Structures are given as structure tokens and as C-alpha cells.
Amino acid sequence: MENMPLTSTSVPHPPPGRVRGRLVVALAATVALWPVLGAAGLSDLTLAAVVLPVTPLTWIAVLGLLDAPRPVLTGTLAGLLYGSVLVALSLALGGAARPAVAVLLGVGWELTWAALLGAGAGLLGGGLQQVRGRRP
């Protein structure tokens, strides 16, 4: 067997860092926008028009500008926590009883879209890191 010279000039990258639990909780804490702005007397349509774009834009900025390690996983976990809090608030303050099947479908839907929101924000945040010359 013949020794071959190493022709690659690439430098090995260190393994990605661990997910920061405090960052996941901080991102998920944006769920507080719903009740805070709701208490301010905004109509449902205005409330949704404010919160729905502000949340992902905030997540993208935080994940991209703070150089979060593993931004997609961080965003996905934050999305799951965000969705879990929304589900818990909805069940606790929901009012009228609903059929169990409807509740289960609602919980599944909420957790799925929130996790996808987080994953998408993580992808865009990771892209922002790359544009800035950082490696996510």
C-alpha cells in the first residue's frame, strides 16, 4: 500500500456546540406577546397581524446574530416549547368543553406548526450566520 499525500487544503471544523437551554426558553418566551398585547385591548385580527410576523423575525434575528450553535435544533425546540405553552393556555382558559378527538387534533396541529416555525427560523438564522461569515 502506497502513502498518498494529503491534497485537501480544508481545515477540519470543530463539532457544533450544544443547544443553549436558556436561548430556547428565551425564544419561546415570545409566546407572552399574545396575552400582553391582548390585554392592551387589540382586536384579534390586529393581535395576529402584530404577533405572527414579529415572532419569527425575532427568532431569525436572535439565532442569526447571536451565533447560536445548532440554530435549526434550537429553533425547533423553542417552537415545541412555544406550542406547548399555547396549548396549555388554551386548555386552561378554553371555556367550553370540546370532544377529545378535536382537542387531540388541535394539540397535534399546534405543536406541528410551532415546531415547523422554529425549524424555519433556525434555517434562516443559520443562513444569516453564514452570510455574516460564521459557521452555524
Buried (B, 14 or more C-beta within 10 A) or exposed (E): EEEEEEEEEEEEEEEEEEBBEEBBEBBBEBBEBBEEBEEEEBEEEEBEEBBEEEBBEBBBBBBBEBBBBBBBBBBBBBBBBBBBBBBEEBEEEEEEEEEEEEBEEBBEEBBEEBBBBBBBBBBBBBBBBEEEEEEB
